[in-house]
Amino acid sequence: MTHIVTENCSSCRFTDCVSVCPVNCFHGDADRLYIDPDLCIDCGACIPKCPVGAIVEDIDILGSPLIELNAEQAALLPVIKAKQSPLPGADARRDTLISEGLV
């Protein structure tokens, strides 16, 4: 098993999760993060750190294209090893996700 970053991360890119990852399995582009399934050790430390509920276990979304997307993008993108500033508007997006019950 591994963990997957979902669409909730899009336009936010909160990186609190990165700061607790013991194996540096997070990769990112200008919009969001992805998890490398070959490196993730399924420790779950990242899940409670994500303020937008964007990280789930792959078993919870079996068959989702997000599993393949995370693997593909992680192979192409740089590793994110330290917490960075979220994207502009991330707090508003988080509030919207919360109000819509998606967090």
Biopython code that builds the backbone (N, CA, C, O; Angstrom):
import numpy as np
from Bio.PDB.StructureBuilder import StructureBuilder

atoms = [
    (1, "MET", "N", (0.837, -1.185, 0.000)),
    (1, "MET", "CA", (0.000, 0.000, 0.000)),
    (1, "MET", "C", (0.883, 1.250, 0.000)),
    (1, "MET", "O", (2.059, 1.217, 0.362)),
    (2, "THR", "N", (0.281, 2.312, -0.408)),
    (2, "THR", "CA", (0.942, 3.609, -0.425)),
    (2, "THR", "C", (-0.109, 4.680, -0.178)),
    (2, "THR", "O", (-1.291, 4.376, -0.020)),
    (3, "HIS", "N", (0.308, 5.885, -0.146)),
    (3, "HIS", "CA", (-0.610, 7.003, -0.006)),
    (3, "HIS", "C", (-0.641, 7.778, -1.310)),
    (3, "HIS", "O", (0.303, 7.728, -2.098)),
    (4, "ILE", "N", (-1.735, 8.495, -1.530)),
    (4, "ILE", "CA", (-1.977, 9.215, -2.774)),
    (4, "ILE", "C", (-2.390, 10.642, -2.440)),
    (4, "ILE", "O", (-3.135, 10.877, -1.489)),
    (5, "VAL", "N", (-1.902, 11.588, -3.228)),
    (5, "VAL", "CA", (-2.347, 12.977, -3.096)),
    (5, "VAL", "C", (-3.509, 13.166, -4.068)),
    (5, "VAL", "O", (-3.388, 12.856, -5.253)),
    (6, "THR", "N", (-4.624, 13.671, -3.570)),
    (6, "THR", "CA", (-5.833, 13.851, -4.370)),
    (6, "THR", "C", (-5.944, 15.282, -4.895)),
    (6, "THR", "O", (-5.066, 16.114, -4.671)),
    (7, "GLU", "N", (-7.048, 15.544, -5.601)),
    (7, "GLU", "CA", (-7.289, 16.859, -6.196)),
    (7, "GLU", "C", (-7.402, 17.976, -5.168)),
    (7, "GLU", "O", (-7.251, 19.148, -5.515)),
    (8, "ASN", "N", (-7.667, 17.634, -3.903)),
    (8, "ASN", "CA", (-7.766, 18.680, -2.886)),
    (8, "ASN", "C", (-6.487, 19.502, -2.791)),
    (8, "ASN", "O", (-6.521, 20.649, -2.344)),
    (9, "CYS", "N", (-5.371, 18.936, -3.202)),
    (9, "CYS", "CA", (-4.093, 19.653, -3.145)),
    (9, "CYS", "C", (-3.973, 20.703, -4.252)),
    (9, "CYS", "O", (-3.218, 21.665, -4.116)),
    (10, "SER", "N", (-4.701, 20.522, -5.325)),
    (10, "SER", "CA", (-4.620, 21.447, -6.456)),
    (10, "SER", "C", (-4.931, 22.876, -6.027)),
    (10, "SER", "O", (-5.885, 23.126, -5.289)),
    (11, "SER", "N", (-4.133, 23.779, -6.489)),
    (11, "SER", "CA", (-4.253, 25.219, -6.210)),
    (11, "SER", "C", (-3.999, 25.577, -4.756)),
    (11, "SER", "O", (-4.274, 26.704, -4.343)),
    (12, "CYS", "N", (-3.483, 24.646, -3.975)),
    (12, "CYS", "CA", (-3.134, 24.917, -2.574)),
    (12, "CYS", "C", (-1.637, 24.738, -2.364)),
    (12, "CYS", "O", (-0.897, 25.677, -2.070)),
    (13, "ARG", "N", (-1.234, 23.495, -2.530)),
    (13, "ARG", "CA", (0.160, 23.101, -2.339)),
    (13, "ARG", "C", (0.681, 23.441, -0.947)),
    (13, "ARG", "O", (1.787, 23.956, -0.781)),
    (14, "PHE", "N", (-0.153, 23.134, 0.053)),
    (14, "PHE", "CA", (0.358, 23.196, 1.421)),
    (14, "PHE", "C", (1.399, 22.081, 1.527)),
    (14, "PHE", "O", (1.161, 20.976, 1.040)),
    (15, "THR", "N", (2.508, 22.338, 2.130)),
    (15, "THR", "CA", (3.572, 21.331, 2.186)),
    (15, "THR", "C", (3.887, 20.902, 3.623)),
    (15, "THR", "O", (4.994, 20.446, 3.909)),
    (16, "ASP", "N", (2.935, 21.047, 4.502)),
    (16, "ASP", "CA", (3.123, 20.596, 5.880)),
    (16, "ASP", "C", (3.448, 19.099, 5.908)),
    (16, "ASP", "O", (4.226, 18.642, 6.745)),
    (17, "CYS", "N", (2.855, 18.350, 4.998)),
    (17, "CYS", "CA", (3.051, 16.907, 4.907)),
    (17, "CYS", "C", (4.506, 16.538, 4.635)),
    (17, "CYS", "O", (5.002, 15.534, 5.147)),
    (18, "VAL", "N", (5.177, 17.335, 3.842)),
    (18, "VAL", "CA", (6.559, 17.073, 3.452)),
    (18, "VAL", "C", (7.476, 17.077, 4.672)),
    (18, "VAL", "O", (8.426, 16.298, 4.749)),
    (19, "SER", "N", (7.184, 17.951, 5.611)),
    (19, "SER", "CA", (8.065, 18.105, 6.770)),
    (19, "SER", "C", (8.090, 16.885, 7.686)),
    (19, "SER", "O", (9.007, 16.751, 8.495)),
    (20, "VAL", "N", (7.109, 15.997, 7.580)),
    (20, "VAL", "CA", (7.074, 14.806, 8.435)),
    (20, "VAL", "C", (7.361, 13.516, 7.686)),
    (20, "VAL", "O", (7.362, 12.443, 8.288)),
    (21, "CYS", "N", (7.601, 13.599, 6.395)),
    (21, "CYS", "CA", (7.849, 12.388, 5.597)),
    (21, "CYS", "C", (9.273, 11.874, 5.847)),
    (21, "CYS", "O", (10.242, 12.583, 5.576)),
    (22, "PRO", "N", (9.399, 10.655, 6.358)),
    (22, "PRO", "CA", (10.736, 10.135, 6.660)),
    (22, "PRO", "C", (11.526, 9.658, 5.435)),
    (22, "PRO", "O", (12.721, 9.380, 5.540)),
    (23, "VAL", "N", (10.867, 9.561, 4.282)),
    (23, "VAL", "CA", (11.553, 9.014, 3.099)),
    (23, "VAL", "C", (11.562, 9.950, 1.895)),
    (23, "VAL", "O", (11.940, 9.535, 0.799)),
    (24, "ASN", "N", (11.159, 11.189, 2.075)),
    (24, "ASN", "CA", (11.171, 12.166, 0.978)),
    (24, "ASN", "C", (10.484, 11.645, -0.284)),
    (24, "ASN", "O", (11.077, 11.629, -1.362)),
    (25, "CYS", "N", (9.238, 11.223, -0.140)),
    (25, "CYS", "CA", (8.528, 10.659, -1.289)),
    (25, "CYS", "C", (7.610, 11.669, -1.989)),
    (25, "CYS", "O", (6.895, 11.306, -2.923)),
    (26, "PHE", "N", (7.625, 12.927, -1.547)),
    (26, "PHE", "CA", (6.780, 13.946, -2.170)),
    (26, "PHE", "C", (7.501, 14.636, -3.328)),
    (26, "PHE", "O", (8.679, 14.981, -3.236)),
    (27, "HIS", "N", (6.769, 14.822, -4.401)),
    (27, "HIS", "CA", (7.249, 15.544, -5.576)),
    (27, "HIS", "C", (6.207, 16.616, -5.882)),
    (27, "HIS", "O", (5.042, 16.474, -5.509)),
    (28, "GLY", "N", (6.618, 17.681, -6.556)),
    (28, "GLY", "CA", (5.652, 18.731, -6.816)),
    (28, "GLY", "C", (5.859, 19.470, -8.106)),
    (28, "GLY", "O", (6.966, 19.559, -8.639)),
    (29, "ASP", "N", (4.746, 20.003, -8.598)),
    (29, "ASP", "CA", (4.786, 20.906, -9.746)),
    (29, "ASP", "C", (4.290, 22.269, -9.253)),
    (29, "ASP", "O", (4.199, 22.493, -8.046)),
    (30, "ALA", "N", (3.980, 23.150, -10.148)),
    (30, "ALA", "CA", (3.570, 24.505, -9.762)),
    (30, "ALA", "C", (2.190, 24.547, -9.109)),
    (30, "ALA", "O", (1.821, 25.565, -8.525)),
    (31, "ASP", "N", (1.420, 23.456, -9.198)),
    (31, "ASP", "CA", (0.044, 23.464, -8.711)),
    (31, "ASP", "C", (-0.228, 22.560, -7.513)),
    (31, "ASP", "O", (-1.099, 22.859, -6.697)),
    (32, "ARG", "N", (0.516, 21.450, -7.402)),
    (32, "ARG", "CA", (0.189, 20.475, -6.361)),
    (32, "ARG", "C", (1.334, 19.515, -6.097)),
    (32, "ARG", "O", (2.393, 19.604, -6.718)),
    (33, "LEU", "N", (1.107, 18.593, -5.164)),
    (33, "LEU", "CA", (2.087, 17.575, -4.818)),
    (33, "LEU", "C", (1.632, 16.203, -5.286)),
    (33, "LEU", "O", (0.457, 15.983, -5.582)),
    (34, "TYR", "N", (2.590, 15.288, -5.344)),
    (34, "TYR", "CA", (2.346, 13.891, -5.709)),
    (34, "TYR", "C", (3.221, 13.024, -4.810)),
    (34, "TYR", "O", (4.253, 13.481, -4.317)),
    (35, "ILE", "N", (2.815, 11.782, -4.597)),
    (35, "ILE", "CA", (3.595, 10.850, -3.792)),
    (35, "ILE", "C", (4.150, 9.758, -4.694)),
    (35, "ILE", "O", (3.438, 9.201, -5.529)),
    (36, "ASP", "N", (5.441, 9.460, -4.512)),
    (36, "ASP", "CA", (6.088, 8.375, -5.239)),
    (36, "ASP", "C", (5.723, 7.065, -4.543)),
    (36, "ASP", "O", (6.152, 6.834, -3.412)),
    (37, "PRO", "N", (4.943, 6.209, -5.192)),
    (37, "PRO", "CA", (4.493, 4.983, -4.536)),
    (37, "PRO", "C", (5.619, 3.989, -4.266)),
    (37, "PRO", "O", (5.487, 3.118, -3.406)),
    (38, "ASP", "N", (6.723, 4.117, -4.998)),
    (38, "ASP", "CA", (7.848, 3.209, -4.775)),
    (38, "ASP", "C", (8.648, 3.582, -3.531)),
    (38, "ASP", "O", (9.353, 2.742, -2.973)),
    (39, "LEU", "N", (8.542, 4.830, -3.097)),
    (39, "LEU", "CA", (9.272, 5.279, -1.908)),
    (39, "LEU", "C", (8.411, 5.342, -0.655)),
    (39, "LEU", "O", (8.920, 5.173, 0.453)),
    (40, "CYS", "N", (7.125, 5.580, -0.816)),
    (40, "CYS", "CA", (6.222, 5.707, 0.334)),
    (40, "CYS", "C", (6.245, 4.422, 1.163)),
    (40, "CYS", "O", (6.084, 3.324, 0.630)),
    (41, "ILE", "N", (6.446, 4.574, 2.474)),
    (41, "ILE", "CA", (6.483, 3.407, 3.364)),
    (41, "ILE", "C", (5.174, 3.226, 4.127)),
    (41, "ILE", "O", (5.096, 2.423, 5.057)),
    (42, "ASP", "N", (4.151, 3.976, 3.730)),
    (42, "ASP", "CA", (2.819, 3.820, 4.300)),
    (42, "ASP", "C", (2.784, 4.097, 5.809)),
    (42, "ASP", "O", (2.054, 3.443, 6.553)),
    (43, "CYS", "N", (3.577, 5.069, 6.242)),
    (43, "CYS", "CA", (3.610, 5.364, 7.677)),
    (43, "CYS", "C", (2.403, 6.189, 8.119)),
    (43, "CYS", "O", (1.997, 6.121, 9.279)),
    (44, "GLY", "N", (1.828, 6.967, 7.199)),
    (44, "GLY", "CA", (0.645, 7.753, 7.506)),
    (44, "GLY", "C", (0.909, 9.059, 8.234)),
    (44, "GLY", "O", (-0.044, 9.758, 8.581)),
    (45, "ALA", "N", (2.157, 9.416, 8.478)),
    (45, "ALA", "CA", (2.476, 10.649, 9.198)),
    (45, "ALA", "C", (1.977, 11.887, 8.462)),
    (45, "ALA", "O", (1.681, 12.903, 9.091)),
    (46, "CYS", "N", (1.884, 11.814, 7.153)),
    (46, "CYS", "CA", (1.489, 12.953, 6.341)),
    (46, "CYS", "C", (-0.006, 13.261, 6.409)),
    (46, "CYS", "O", (-0.403, 14.415, 6.248)),
    (47, "ILE", "N", (-0.817, 12.272, 6.639)),
    (47, "ILE", "CA", (-2.273, 12.444, 6.567)),
    (47, "ILE", "C", (-2.791, 13.537, 7.515)),
    (47, "ILE", "O", (-3.492, 14.440, 7.059)),
    (48, "PRO", "N", (-2.474, 13.487, 8.802)),
    (48, "PRO", "CA", (-3.017, 14.532, 9.684)),
    (48, "PRO", "C", (-2.391, 15.904, 9.473)),
    (48, "PRO", "O", (-2.935, 16.902, 9.946)),
    (49, "LYS", "N", (-1.279, 15.980, 8.785)),
    (49, "LYS", "CA", (-0.610, 17.259, 8.546)),
    (49, "LYS", "C", (-1.228, 18.044, 7.394)),
    (49, "LYS", "O", (-1.020, 19.254, 7.297)),
    (50, "CYS", "N", (-1.974, 17.390, 6.531)),
    (50, "CYS", "CA", (-2.544, 18.059, 5.360)),
    (50, "CYS", "C", (-3.797, 18.838, 5.753)),
    (50, "CYS", "O", (-4.795, 18.237, 6.150)),
    (51, "PRO", "N", (-3.759, 20.169, 5.647)),
    (51, "PRO", "CA", (-4.906, 20.973, 6.078)),
    (51, "PRO", "C", (-6.103, 20.925, 5.121)),
    (51, "PRO", "O", (-7.161, 21.480, 5.420)),
    (52, "VAL", "N", (-5.933, 20.259, 3.967)),
    (52, "VAL", "CA", (-7.049, 20.153, 3.023)),
    (52, "VAL", "C", (-7.478, 18.699, 2.797)),
    (52, "VAL", "O", (-8.234, 18.415, 1.868)),
    (53, "GLY", "N", (-7.010, 17.797, 3.625)),
    (53, "GLY", "CA", (-7.414, 16.396, 3.521)),
    (53, "GLY", "C", (-7.103, 15.775, 2.175)),
    (53, "GLY", "O", (-7.879, 14.967, 1.665)),
    (54, "ALA", "N", (-5.967, 16.150, 1.595)),
    (54, "ALA", "CA", (-5.642, 15.711, 0.235)),
    (54, "ALA", "C", (-4.931, 14.368, 0.162)),
    (54, "ALA", "O", (-4.717, 13.853, -0.935)),
    (55, "ILE", "N", (-4.557, 13.786, 1.300)),
    (55, "ILE", "CA", (-3.785, 12.546, 1.268)),
    (55, "ILE", "C", (-4.639, 11.398, 1.787)),
    (55, "ILE", "O", (-5.214, 11.463, 2.874)),
    (56, "VAL", "N", (-4.704, 10.339, 0.974)),
    (56, "VAL", "CA", (-5.488, 9.149, 1.331)),
    (56, "VAL", "C", (-4.669, 7.898, 1.035)),
    (56, "VAL", "O", (-3.689, 7.943, 0.291)),
    (57, "GLU", "N", (-5.082, 6.796, 1.621)),
    (57, "GLU", "CA", (-4.452, 5.518, 1.298)),
    (57, "GLU", "C", (-4.978, 5.052, -0.054)),
    (57, "GLU", "O", (-6.151, 5.247, -0.371)),
    (58, "ASP", "N", (-4.114, 4.443, -0.843)),
    (58, "ASP", "CA", (-4.538, 3.996, -2.174)),
    (58, "ASP", "C", (-5.656, 2.968, -2.100)),
    (58, "ASP", "O", (-6.478, 2.890, -3.013)),
    (59, "ILE", "N", (-5.703, 2.187, -1.047)),
    (59, "ILE", "CA", (-6.754, 1.178, -0.915)),
    (59, "ILE", "C", (-8.138, 1.824, -0.825)),
    (59, "ILE", "O", (-9.145, 1.207, -1.172)),
    (60, "ASP", "N", (-8.172, 3.078, -0.352)),
    (60, "ASP", "CA", (-9.448, 3.791, -0.230)),
    (60, "ASP", "C", (-9.968, 4.290, -1.572)),
    (60, "ASP", "O", (-11.136, 4.665, -1.684)),
    (61, "ILE", "N", (-9.109, 4.298, -2.594)),
    (61, "ILE", "CA", (-9.529, 4.796, -3.910)),
    (61, "ILE", "C", (-9.101, 3.841, -5.025)),
    (61, "ILE", "O", (-8.744, 4.282, -6.117)),
    (62, "LEU", "N", (-9.136, 2.549, -4.754)),
    (62, "LEU", "CA", (-8.728, 1.558, -5.765)),
    (62, "LEU", "C", (-9.426, 1.826, -7.095)),
    (62, "LEU", "O", (-10.623, 2.110, -7.137)),
    (63, "GLY", "N", (-8.673, 1.732, -8.159)),
    (63, "GLY", "CA", (-9.215, 1.958, -9.489)),
    (63, "GLY", "C", (-9.212, 3.409, -9.917)),
    (63, "GLY", "O", (-9.519, 3.710, -11.070)),
    (64, "SER", "N", (-8.874, 4.309, -9.022)),
    (64, "SER", "CA", (-8.857, 5.729, -9.351)),
    (64, "SER", "C", (-7.649, 6.053, -10.232)),
    (64, "SER", "O", (-6.559, 5.524, -10.018)),
    (65, "PRO", "N", (-7.848, 6.921, -11.218)),
    (65, "PRO", "CA", (-6.709, 7.347, -12.043)),
    (65, "PRO", "C", (-5.677, 8.150, -11.243)),
    (65, "PRO", "O", (-4.563, 8.369, -11.720)),
    (66, "LEU", "N", (-6.034, 8.584, -10.048)),
    (66, "LEU", "CA", (-5.095, 9.327, -9.210)),
    (66, "LEU", "C", (-3.901, 8.479, -8.794)),
    (66, "LEU", "O", (-2.811, 9.007, -8.577)),
    (67, "ILE", "N", (-4.097, 7.180, -8.682)),
    (67, "ILE", "CA", (-2.993, 6.292, -8.299)),
    (67, "ILE", "C", (-1.918, 6.328, -9.376)),
    (67, "ILE", "O", (-0.738, 6.512, -9.076)),
    (68, "GLU", "N", (-2.317, 6.157, -10.600)),
    (68, "GLU", "CA", (-1.376, 6.202, -11.719)),
    (68, "GLU", "C", (-0.806, 7.605, -11.911)),
    (68, "GLU", "O", (0.378, 7.758, -12.209)),
    (69, "LEU", "N", (-1.636, 8.621, -11.743)),
    (69, "LEU", "CA", (-1.181, 10.000, -11.898)),
    (69, "LEU", "C", (-0.059, 10.322, -10.912)),
    (69, "LEU", "O", (0.947, 10.921, -11.292)),
    (70, "ASN", "N", (-0.229, 9.925, -9.646)),
    (70, "ASN", "CA", (0.810, 10.177, -8.654)),
    (70, "ASN", "C", (2.111, 9.492, -9.052)),
    (70, "ASN", "O", (3.178, 10.100, -8.963)),
    (71, "ALA", "N", (2.040, 8.247, -9.484)),
    (71, "ALA", "CA", (3.244, 7.510, -9.878)),
    (71, "ALA", "C", (3.922, 8.161, -11.079)),
    (71, "ALA", "O", (5.140, 8.334, -11.092)),
    (72, "GLU", "N", (3.135, 8.518, -12.077)),
    (72, "GLU", "CA", (3.694, 9.123, -13.289)),
    (72, "GLU", "C", (4.349, 10.468, -13.001)),
    (72, "GLU", "O", (5.474, 10.723, -13.432)),
    (73, "GLN", "N", (3.644, 11.323, -12.274)),
    (73, "GLN", "CA", (4.163, 12.665, -12.017)),
    (73, "GLN", "C", (5.359, 12.639, -11.061)),
    (73, "GLN", "O", (6.296, 13.421, -11.223)),
    (74, "ALA", "N", (5.333, 11.756, -10.081)),
    (74, "ALA", "CA", (6.458, 11.661, -9.147)),
    (74, "ALA", "C", (7.746, 11.290, -9.886)),
    (74, "ALA", "O", (8.830, 11.744, -9.522)),
    (75, "ALA", "N", (7.619, 10.470, -10.918)),
    (75, "ALA", "CA", (8.797, 10.063, -11.692)),
    (75, "ALA", "C", (9.383, 11.217, -12.509)),
    (75, "ALA", "O", (10.559, 11.192, -12.873)),
    (76, "LEU", "N", (8.565, 12.219, -12.792)),
    (76, "LEU", "CA", (8.998, 13.324, -13.651)),
    (76, "LEU", "C", (9.406, 14.585, -12.897)),
    (76, "LEU", "O", (10.165, 15.400, -13.422)),
    (77, "LEU", "N", (8.917, 14.751, -11.688)),
    (77, "LEU", "CA", (9.050, 16.019, -10.973)),
    (77, "LEU", "C", (10.093, 15.957, -9.856)),
    (77, "LEU", "O", (10.432, 14.876, -9.374)),
    (78, "PRO", "N", (10.596, 17.121, -9.451)),
    (78, "PRO", "CA", (11.598, 17.147, -8.380)),
    (78, "PRO", "C", (11.010, 16.781, -7.013)),
    (78, "PRO", "O", (9.828, 16.992, -6.741)),
    (79, "VAL", "N", (11.868, 16.232, -6.178)),
    (79, "VAL", "CA", (11.496, 15.917, -4.800)),
    (79, "VAL", "C", (11.344, 17.218, -4.026)),
    (79, "VAL", "O", (12.146, 18.140, -4.173)),
    (80, "ILE", "N", (10.310, 17.280, -3.204)),
    (80, "ILE", "CA", (10.106, 18.409, -2.303)),
    (80, "ILE", "C", (10.485, 17.898, -0.911)),
    (80, "ILE", "O", (9.796, 17.043, -0.354)),
    (81, "LYS", "N", (11.576, 18.420, -0.354)),
    (81, "LYS", "CA", (12.106, 17.901, 0.906)),
    (81, "LYS", "C", (11.806, 18.764, 2.117)),
    (81, "LYS", "O", (11.963, 18.316, 3.252)),
    (82, "ALA", "N", (11.379, 19.987, 1.890)),
    (82, "ALA", "CA", (11.144, 20.900, 3.013)),
    (82, "ALA", "C", (9.852, 21.673, 2.794)),
    (82, "ALA", "O", (9.397, 21.862, 1.666)),
    (83, "LYS", "N", (9.283, 22.107, 3.893)),
    (83, "LYS", "CA", (8.055, 22.894, 3.829)),
    (83, "LYS", "C", (8.301, 24.179, 3.045)),
    (83, "LYS", "O", (9.323, 24.844, 3.210)),
    (84, "GLN", "N", (7.344, 24.508, 2.194)),
    (84, "GLN", "CA", (7.396, 25.721, 1.383)),
    (84, "GLN", "C", (6.128, 26.528, 1.624)),
    (84, "GLN", "O", (5.182, 26.038, 2.242)),
    (85, "SER", "N", (6.109, 27.733, 1.150)),
    (85, "SER", "CA", (4.906, 28.558, 1.265)),
    (85, "SER", "C", (3.811, 27.991, 0.370)),
    (85, "SER", "O", (4.090, 27.555, -0.747)),
    (86, "PRO", "N", (2.569, 27.992, 0.848)),
    (86, "PRO", "CA", (1.466, 27.539, -0.005)),
    (86, "PRO", "C", (1.240, 28.538, -1.142)),
    (86, "PRO", "O", (1.765, 29.652, -1.121)),
    (87, "LEU", "N", (0.469, 28.129, -2.109)),
    (87, "LEU", "CA", (0.168, 29.001, -3.237)),
    (87, "LEU", "C", (-0.716, 30.172, -2.803)),
    (87, "LEU", "O", (-1.458, 30.060, -1.827)),
    (88, "PRO", "N", (-0.639, 31.286, -3.519)),
    (88, "PRO", "CA", (-1.568, 32.392, -3.229)),
    (88, "PRO", "C", (-3.012, 31.885, -3.378)),
    (88, "PRO", "O", (-3.338, 31.195, -4.344)),
    (89, "GLY", "N", (-3.842, 32.227, -2.441)),
    (89, "GLY", "CA", (-5.232, 31.782, -2.480)),
    (89, "GLY", "C", (-5.472, 30.430, -1.828)),
    (89, "GLY", "O", (-6.606, 29.952, -1.794)),
    (90, "ALA", "N", (-4.413, 29.805, -1.309)),
    (90, "ALA", "CA", (-4.555, 28.472, -0.711)),
    (90, "ALA", "C", (-5.487, 28.487, 0.500)),
    (90, "ALA", "O", (-6.276, 27.561, 0.687)),
    (91, "ASP", "N", (-5.399, 29.522, 1.311)),
    (91, "ASP", "CA", (-6.269, 29.582, 2.494)),
    (91, "ASP", "C", (-7.742, 29.669, 2.088)),
    (91, "ASP", "O", (-8.595, 29.035, 2.709)),
    (92, "ALA", "N", (-8.039, 30.446, 1.057)),
    (92, "ALA", "CA", (-9.416, 30.555, 0.572)),
    (92, "ALA", "C", (-9.891, 29.225, 0.004)),
    (92, "ALA", "O", (-11.038, 28.833, 0.218)),
    (93, "ARG", "N", (-9.010, 28.521, -0.725)),
    (93, "ARG", "CA", (-9.372, 27.202, -1.274)),
    (93, "ARG", "C", (-9.635, 26.222, -0.141)),
    (93, "ARG", "O", (-10.594, 25.452, -0.199)),
    (94, "ARG", "N", (-8.794, 26.240, 0.887)),
    (94, "ARG", "CA", (-9.002, 25.364, 2.043)),
    (94, "ARG", "C", (-10.361, 25.648, 2.678)),
    (94, "ARG", "O", (-11.106, 24.719, 2.990)),
    (95, "ASP", "N", (-10.681, 26.908, 2.868)),
    (95, "ASP", "CA", (-11.968, 27.270, 3.472)),
    (95, "ASP", "C", (-13.141, 26.790, 2.615)),
    (95, "ASP", "O", (-14.158, 26.343, 3.146)),
    (96, "THR", "N", (-13.000, 26.883, 1.296)),
    (96, "THR", "CA", (-14.047, 26.401, 0.387)),
    (96, "THR", "C", (-14.196, 24.885, 0.506)),
    (96, "THR", "O", (-15.314, 24.377, 0.589)),
    (97, "LEU", "N", (-13.080, 24.162, 0.514)),
    (97, "LEU", "CA", (-13.134, 22.698, 0.640)),
    (97, "LEU", "C", (-13.800, 22.297, 1.945)),
    (97, "LEU", "O", (-14.586, 21.350, 1.991)),
    (98, "ILE", "N", (-13.479, 23.020, 2.992)),
    (98, "ILE", "CA", (-14.090, 22.725, 4.308)),
    (98, "ILE", "C", (-15.584, 22.991, 4.276)),
    (98, "ILE", "O", (-16.378, 22.175, 4.745)),
    (99, "SER", "N", (-15.971, 24.146, 3.719)),
    (99, "SER", "CA", (-17.398, 24.488, 3.684)),
    (99, "SER", "C", (-18.197, 23.534, 2.803)),
    (99, "SER", "O", (-19.391, 23.338, 3.031)),
    (100, "GLU", "N", (-17.557, 22.941, 1.803)),
    (100, "GLU", "CA", (-18.234, 21.971, 0.943)),
    (100, "GLU", "C", (-18.183, 20.551, 1.499)),
    (100, "GLU", "O", (-18.683, 19.616, 0.873)),
    (101, "GLY", "N", (-17.579, 20.392, 2.674)),
    (101, "GLY", "CA", (-17.498, 19.071, 3.309)),
    (101, "GLY", "C", (-16.501, 18.133, 2.667)),
    (101, "GLY", "O", (-16.617, 16.916, 2.815)),
    (102, "LEU", "N", (-15.524, 18.673, 1.957)),
    (102, "LEU", "CA", (-14.544, 17.841, 1.263)),
    (102, "LEU", "C", (-13.272, 17.626, 2.073)),
    (102, "LEU", "O", (-12.326, 16.985, 1.615)),
    (103, "VAL", "N", (-13.267, 18.174, 3.287)),
    (103, "VAL", "CA", (-12.116, 17.986, 4.190)),
    (103, "VAL", "C", (-12.629, 17.377, 5.461)),
    (103, "VAL", "O", (-11.852, 17.122, 6.381)),
]
sb = StructureBuilder()
sb.init_structure("model")
sb.init_model(0)
sb.init_chain("A")
sb.init_seg("    ")
for serial, (resi, resn, name, xyz) in enumerate(atoms, 1):
    if name == "N":
        sb.init_residue(resn, " ", resi, " ")
    sb.init_atom(name, np.array(xyz, "f"), 0.0, 1.0, " ", f" {name:<3s}", serial, name[0])
structure = sb.get_structure()
